[in-house]
C-alpha cells in the first residue's frame, strides 16, 4: 500500500477557472442574442400591422386636412356688414396709421396715467388687506379678553378669584 501514491490534486487557489467562466460567458452571450432576436423578430408579428394602420390613419388625416383647407378657402366668411375684404395695401396703411397713433405722445401719456392709476389701486388694495388683518387681530384679542373676564367673574363667584383680579382684568 505504501507503494501506491495518491494522485496529486491542486488546491483551489491553484486551479484555473478561466475555461469554465469563458464557456459560461459565451453561452450567456449566445442566449442573450437569441432572446433579442426572438423578442424582436419572432414574437412581434403585429408590428407590421401596426405600421400599416399608422400609414392608413395618416393618409386619412391628411385627406381630412386637405378637405377642410379647401372648404375654408371656398367659404370666406366676412363679418356682418362687410361685403368684401379691402385690398392689402389699404389694410397695411391702416396698420401704419394705428402704429403712428400708438407712438404719439398723447397715447404714451395716457398709458403712463393708466399705469399710475393701476399702481394707486394696487397700493390701496394692499393697505386694505393690512387693515383687514389688523381688524381681525383686534377682534380676536377682544374676544379673548371677554372670555378671560367671564372666566375671572366665574372664579370670583366661586370664591377662587379676588375682586381685585376681576377689576384689573376689566381695566386691561
CNS distance restraints for C-alpha pairs under 8 A (distance, minus, plus):
assign (resid  10 and name CA) (resid  14 and name CA) 5.89 0.50 0.50
assign (resid  10 and name CA) (resid  15 and name CA) 6.19 0.50 0.50
assign (resid  11 and name CA) (resid  15 and name CA) 6.47 0.50 0.50
assign (resid  17 and name CA) (resid  21 and name CA) 6.16 0.50 0.50
assign (resid  18 and name CA) (resid  22 and name CA) 5.86 0.50 0.50
assign (resid  19 and name CA) (resid  23 and name CA) 6.08 0.50 0.50
assign (resid  20 and name CA) (resid  24 and name CA) 6.14 0.50 0.50
assign (resid  21 and name CA) (resid  25 and name CA) 6.01 0.50 0.50
assign (resid  22 and name CA) (resid  26 and name CA) 6.09 0.50 0.50
assign (resid  23 and name CA) (resid  27 and name CA) 6.22 0.50 0.50
assign (resid  24 and name CA) (resid  28 and name CA) 6.07 0.50 0.50
assign (resid  25 and name CA) (resid  29 and name CA) 6.06 0.50 0.50
assign (resid  26 and name CA) (resid  30 and name CA) 6.19 0.50 0.50
assign (resid  27 and name CA) (resid  31 and name CA) 6.13 0.50 0.50
assign (resid  28 and name CA) (resid  32 and name CA) 6.12 0.50 0.50
assign (resid  29 and name CA) (resid  33 and name CA) 6.34 0.50 0.50
assign (resid  30 and name CA) (resid  34 and name CA) 6.16 0.50 0.50
assign (resid  31 and name CA) (resid  35 and name CA) 6.08 0.50 0.50
assign (resid  32 and name CA) (resid  36 and name CA) 6.31 0.50 0.50
assign (resid  33 and name CA) (resid  37 and name CA) 6.23 0.50 0.50
assign (resid  34 and name CA) (resid  38 and name CA) 5.93 0.50 0.50
assign (resid  35 and name CA) (resid  39 and name CA) 5.94 0.50 0.50
assign (resid  36 and name CA) (resid  40 and name CA) 6.03 0.50 0.50
assign (resid  37 and name CA) (resid  41 and name CA) 5.57 0.50 0.50
assign (resid  37 and name CA) (resid  42 and name CA) 7.24 0.50 0.50
assign (resid  38 and name CA) (resid  42 and name CA) 5.00 0.50 0.50
assign (resid  38 and name CA) (resid  43 and name CA) 6.39 0.50 0.50
assign (resid  39 and name CA) (resid  43 and name CA) 5.38 0.50 0.50
assign (resid  39 and name CA) (resid  44 and name CA) 6.83 0.50 0.50
assign (resid  40 and name CA) (resid  44 and name CA) 5.86 0.50 0.50
assign (resid  41 and name CA) (resid  45 and name CA) 7.23 0.50 0.50
assign (resid  45 and name CA) (resid  49 and name CA) 7.68 0.50 0.50
assign (resid  46 and name CA) (resid  50 and name CA) 6.19 0.50 0.50
assign (resid  47 and name CA) (resid  51 and name CA) 6.17 0.50 0.50
assign (resid  48 and name CA) (resid  52 and name CA) 6.41 0.50 0.50
assign (resid  49 and name CA) (resid  53 and name CA) 6.15 0.50 0.50
assign (resid  50 and name CA) (resid  54 and name CA) 6.18 0.50 0.50
assign (resid  51 and name CA) (resid  55 and name CA) 6.31 0.50 0.50
assign (resid  52 and name CA) (resid  56 and name CA) 6.29 0.50 0.50
assign (resid  53 and name CA) (resid  57 and name CA) 6.07 0.50 0.50
assign (resid  54 and name CA) (resid  58 and name CA) 6.02 0.50 0.50
assign (resid  55 and name CA) (resid  59 and name CA) 6.19 0.50 0.50
assign (resid  56 and name CA) (resid  60 and name CA) 6.28 0.50 0.50
assign (resid  57 and name CA) (resid  61 and name CA) 6.25 0.50 0.50
assign (resid  58 and name CA) (resid  62 and name CA) 6.15 0.50 0.50
assign (resid  59 and name CA) (resid  63 and name CA) 6.20 0.50 0.50
assign (resid  60 and name CA) (resid  64 and name CA) 6.22 0.50 0.50
assign (resid  61 and name CA) (resid  65 and name CA) 6.15 0.50 0.50
assign (resid  62 and name CA) (resid  66 and name CA) 6.17 0.50 0.50
assign (resid  63 and name CA) (resid  67 and name CA) 6.14 0.50 0.50
assign (resid  64 and name CA) (resid  68 and name CA) 6.14 0.50 0.50
assign (resid  65 and name CA) (resid  69 and name CA) 6.10 0.50 0.50
assign (resid  66 and name CA) (resid  70 and name CA) 6.13 0.50 0.50
assign (resid  67 and name CA) (resid  71 and name CA) 6.13 0.50 0.50
assign (resid  68 and name CA) (resid  72 and name CA) 6.09 0.50 0.50
assign (resid  69 and name CA) (resid  73 and name CA) 6.13 0.50 0.50
assign (resid  70 and name CA) (resid  74 and name CA) 6.20 0.50 0.50
assign (resid  71 and name CA) (resid  75 and name CA) 6.05 0.50 0.50
assign (resid  72 and name CA) (resid  76 and name CA) 6.41 0.50 0.50
assign (resid  78 and name CA) (resid  82 and name CA) 6.16 0.50 0.50
assign (resid  78 and name CA) (resid  83 and name CA) 7.15 0.50 0.50
assign (resid  78 and name CA) (resid  84 and name CA) 7.21 0.50 0.50
assign (resid  78 and name CA) (resid  85 and name CA) 7.64 0.50 0.50
assign (resid  86 and name CA) (resid  90 and name CA) 6.43 0.50 0.50
assign (resid  86 and name CA) (resid  91 and name CA) 6.82 0.50 0.50
assign (resid  87 and name CA) (resid  91 and name CA) 6.66 0.50 0.50
assign (resid  88 and name CA) (resid  92 and name CA) 6.17 0.50 0.50
assign (resid  89 and name CA) (resid  93 and name CA) 6.08 0.50 0.50
assign (resid  90 and name CA) (resid  94 and name CA) 6.26 0.50 0.50
assign (resid  91 and name CA) (resid  95 and name CA) 6.20 0.50 0.50
assign (resid  92 and name CA) (resid  96 and name CA) 6.24 0.50 0.50
assign (resid  93 and name CA) (resid  97 and name CA) 6.27 0.50 0.50
assign (resid  94 and name CA) (resid  98 and name CA) 6.16 0.50 0.50
assign (resid  95 and name CA) (resid  99 and name CA) 6.20 0.50 0.50
assign (resid  96 and name CA) (resid 100 and name CA) 6.16 0.50 0.50
assign (resid  97 and name CA) (resid 101 and name CA) 6.28 0.50 0.50
assign (resid  98 and name CA) (resid 102 and name CA) 6.19 0.50 0.50
assign (resid  99 and name CA) (resid 103 and name CA) 6.22 0.50 0.50
assign (resid 100 and name CA) (resid 104 and name CA) 6.29 0.50 0.50
assign (resid 101 and name CA) (resid 107 and name CA) 6.90 0.50 0.50
assign (resid 102 and name CA) (resid 107 and name CA) 5.72 0.50 0.50
assign (resid 102 and name CA) (resid 108 and name CA) 7.24 0.50 0.50
assign (resid 103 and name CA) (resid 107 and name CA) 6.75 0.50 0.50
assign (resid 103 and name CA) (resid 108 and name CA) 6.77 0.50 0.50
assign (resid 104 and name CA) (resid 108 and name CA) 6.39 0.50 0.50
assign (resid 105 and name CA) (resid 109 and name CA) 6.02 0.50 0.50
assign (resid 106 and name CA) (resid 110 and name CA) 6.22 0.50 0.50
assign (resid 107 and name CA) (resid 111 and name CA) 6.22 0.50 0.50
assign (resid 108 and name CA) (resid 112 and name CA) 6.23 0.50 0.50
assign (resid 109 and name CA) (resid 113 and name CA) 6.21 0.50 0.50
assign (resid 110 and name CA) (resid 114 and name CA) 6.20 0.50 0.50
assign (resid 111 and name CA) (resid 115 and name CA) 6.24 0.50 0.50
assign (resid 112 and name CA) (resid 116 and name CA) 6.21 0.50 0.50
assign (resid 113 and name CA) (resid 117 and name CA) 6.15 0.50 0.50
assign (resid 114 and name CA) (resid 118 and name CA) 6.10 0.50 0.50
assign (resid 115 and name CA) (resid 119 and name CA) 6.19 0.50 0.50
assign (resid 116 and name CA) (resid 120 and name CA) 6.20 0.50 0.50
assign (resid 117 and name CA) (resid 121 and name CA) 6.15 0.50 0.50
assign (resid 118 and name CA) (resid 122 and name CA) 6.07 0.50 0.50
assign (resid 119 and name CA) (resid 123 and name CA) 6.17 0.50 0.50
assign (resid 120 and name CA) (resid 124 and name CA) 6.15 0.50 0.50
assign (resid 121 and name CA) (resid 125 and name CA) 6.14 0.50 0.50
assign (resid 122 and name CA) (resid 126 and name CA) 6.26 0.50 0.50
assign (resid 123 and name CA) (resid 127 and name CA) 6.17 0.50 0.50
assign (resid 124 and name CA) (resid 128 and name CA) 6.11 0.50 0.50
assign (resid 125 and name CA) (resid 129 and name CA) 6.20 0.50 0.50
assign (resid 126 and name CA) (resid 130 and name CA) 6.31 0.50 0.50
assign (resid 127 and name CA) (resid 131 and name CA) 6.20 0.50 0.50
assign (resid 128 and name CA) (resid 132 and name CA) 5.97 0.50 0.50
assign (resid 129 and name CA) (resid 133 and name CA) 6.20 0.50 0.50
assign (resid 130 and name CA) (resid 134 and name CA) 6.26 0.50 0.50
assign (resid 131 and name CA) (resid 135 and name CA) 6.06 0.50 0.50
assign (resid 132 and name CA) (resid 136 and name CA) 6.28 0.50 0.50
assign (resid 133 and name CA) (resid 137 and name CA) 6.18 0.50 0.50
assign (resid 134 and name CA) (resid 138 and name CA) 6.17 0.50 0.50
assign (resid 135 and name CA) (resid 139 and name CA) 6.14 0.50 0.50
assign (resid 136 and name CA) (resid 140 and name CA) 6.18 0.50 0.50
assign (resid 137 and name CA) (resid 141 and name CA) 6.37 0.50 0.50
assign (resid 138 and name CA) (resid 142 and name CA) 6.06 0.50 0.50
assign (resid 139 and name CA) (resid 143 and name CA) 6.16 0.50 0.50
assign (resid 140 and name CA) (resid 144 and name CA) 6.21 0.50 0.50
assign (resid 141 and name CA) (resid 145 and name CA) 6.11 0.50 0.50
assign (resid 142 and name CA) (resid 146 and name CA) 6.27 0.50 0.50
assign (resid 143 and name CA) (resid 147 and name CA) 6.23 0.50 0.50
assign (resid 144 and name CA) (resid 148 and name CA) 6.14 0.50 0.50
assign (resid 145 and name CA) (resid 149 and name CA) 6.07 0.50 0.50
assign (resid 145 and name CA) (resid 169 and name CA) 7.96 0.50 0.50
assign (resid 146 and name CA) (resid 150 and name CA) 6.06 0.50 0.50
assign (resid 147 and name CA) (resid 151 and name CA) 6.07 0.50 0.50
assign (resid 148 and name CA) (resid 152 and name CA) 6.15 0.50 0.50
assign (resid 148 and name CA) (resid 169 and name CA) 7.64 0.50 0.50
assign (resid 149 and name CA) (resid 153 and name CA) 6.15 0.50 0.50
assign (resid 149 and name CA) (resid 166 and name CA) 6.84 0.50 0.50
assign (resid 149 and name CA) (resid 169 and name CA) 6.06 0.50 0.50
assign (resid 149 and name CA) (resid 170 and name CA) 6.57 0.50 0.50
assign (resid 150 and name CA) (resid 154 and name CA) 6.20 0.50 0.50
assign (resid 151 and name CA) (resid 155 and name CA) 6.17 0.50 0.50
assign (resid 152 and name CA) (resid 156 and name CA) 6.04 0.50 0.50
assign (resid 152 and name CA) (resid 161 and name CA) 6.47 0.50 0.50
assign (resid 152 and name CA) (resid 165 and name CA) 7.49 0.50 0.50
assign (resid 152 and name CA) (resid 166 and name CA) 5.75 0.50 0.50
assign (resid 152 and name CA) (resid 169 and name CA) 7.91 0.50 0.50
assign (resid 153 and name CA) (resid 157 and name CA) 6.11 0.50 0.50
assign (resid 153 and name CA) (resid 161 and name CA) 7.80 0.50 0.50
assign (resid 153 and name CA) (resid 166 and name CA) 6.34 0.50 0.50
assign (resid 154 and name CA) (resid 158 and name CA) 6.35 0.50 0.50
assign (resid 155 and name CA) (resid 159 and name CA) 6.03 0.50 0.50
assign (resid 155 and name CA) (resid 160 and name CA) 4.86 0.50 0.50
assign (resid 155 and name CA) (resid 161 and name CA) 5.13 0.50 0.50
assign (resid 156 and name CA) (resid 160 and name CA) 5.53 0.50 0.50
assign (resid 156 and name CA) (resid 161 and name CA) 4.43 0.50 0.50
assign (resid 156 and name CA) (resid 162 and name CA) 5.81 0.50 0.50
assign (resid 156 and name CA) (resid 163 and name CA) 6.64 0.50 0.50
assign (resid 156 and name CA) (resid 166 and name CA) 7.46 0.50 0.50
assign (resid 157 and name CA) (resid 161 and name CA) 7.95 0.50 0.50
assign (resid 161 and name CA) (resid 165 and name CA) 6.58 0.50 0.50
assign (resid 161 and name CA) (resid 166 and name CA) 7.38 0.50 0.50
assign (resid 162 and name CA) (resid 166 and name CA) 6.65 0.50 0.50
assign (resid 163 and name CA) (resid 167 and name CA) 6.17 0.50 0.50
assign (resid 164 and name CA) (resid 168 and name CA) 6.08 0.50 0.50
assign (resid 165 and name CA) (resid 169 and name CA) 6.18 0.50 0.50
assign (resid 166 and name CA) (resid 170 and name CA) 6.35 0.50 0.50
assign (resid 167 and name CA) (resid 171 and name CA) 6.21 0.50 0.50
assign (resid 168 and name CA) (resid 172 and name CA) 6.39 0.50 0.50
